[in-house]
Amino acid sequence: MSMPFYVSPEQLIKDKADYARKGIARGRSVVVLQVVEGILLVAENPSRALHKISEIYDRVGFAAVGKYNEFENLRVAGVRLADMRGYAYDRRDVTGRSLANAYAQTLGTIFTEAAKPYEVELVVAEVGIEPAGDQIYRLTFDGSVADEHGFVAMGGATETISTHLAEHWREGLSLEEGIRLAVAALATAAPPGSAPGQADGPRSIPATHLEVAVLQRDRPRRTFRRIPADQLRGLVDA
């Protein structure tokens, strides 16, 4: 009689976490940081059709790294939840915190109950009327939530990018300064697929390989605004 296959719960959780981390690390990174004008979202993304950065609701934005079809499903679910809540109650009831909590419950359930976890990492950002009201929530594949302040980096070589941001970010950055800082931080990471330490120095990331948007504080209702590549060229190449 053959013995049934058994894996301890601790080993199963560890294997799922390792699997998700490896999938996320293969992708290009995203940086989210506070600037005077609002909250800036910058992704290294050569695709013009598949977005890593999107609008969820009036003052709420979404950024993601990892497997596209998985975080796109989450984005669509977030838009639907926000629309229903805003329609049934009030637009002011749609907040970054409530959406982050909903995403956390969904990711946590998938991680513990599904055979394969989602290979995604998310940021839900809400721009306030004043800088003190800005909210940035980082969600990992297992449903964990972190309330970030100032800046956050996801995917790829997160440690290298976060170190650069920690050394150079400061309160009161303008939008242009924030874009330059975000691109410089992304350029410190080796390109996807390269061996660790293979890059001799910072890379040059062309404007056409960047996806940039801002939750602009002074816009009347829908604060999300994309910044096209032709406007980025002067900033990135300066």
C-alpha positions, 0 to 999 in steps of 0.5 A: 500500500503506497503512503499518501503524499504529504507536505507540511503547511509550513513548507507549502506556504514557503513554496508558494511564497518563493514561487510568487517572489521569483515570478515578480522578480522577473519583471520590470520595476515600478516606482511610486513617490510623492511630489508637490503636485500629487503622487507620481507613478513611473514604470519601466514598460516598453509596451504601449498597449499593456499598462502597469499604471491605471486609474481606479477612481476619481483620486485613486490610482493603481500600479502593479508588477508581475503577471499581467493577466493576474493584475489586470483582473484585479484592476478591473475588479477594483474599478467595478467595486469603486463604481458600485460603491460610488454609485450606491453611496457617495463618490467620497466613500471610495477611498484608497484604504477601502480598495486596499483592504478589498485587494488584501482580502482577495490576495490573501484568499487566493494565496491560502486556498488556490493551488497557485498564488498570484504573481503580483505586487500592487500599489493603491495610491490616493491623492489628498487635497493637501500633501498630508492626506496622500495615501500609498498602500503596498500589497504583496502576493499574500495579501499583506498591506503596508502603508508607505510614506514618501516613496515605494518601489516594486518588482525587479531589483527592489533593494537597489532602487529603494536604496537610491530613492532613500538617498535622494528623495525629499519632501517638496520635490516638483513633478519634473524632479520626481520624474528624473529621480524615478527614472534614475532609480529605475536605471540603477537596476540591471535589465530583466534577464541579466545576471546579478551584478552584470550591469557596469553602471546606471542604464539609459532608459529611453522615454518610449520605454517609460509609462508615467502618470500622476494623480494631480492634486489640483484637478477638479475630480478625475486627478489621473493624468498620463504623461506622454513620451514626447513630454518625457524626452526633455526631462529624461534626456536632460 
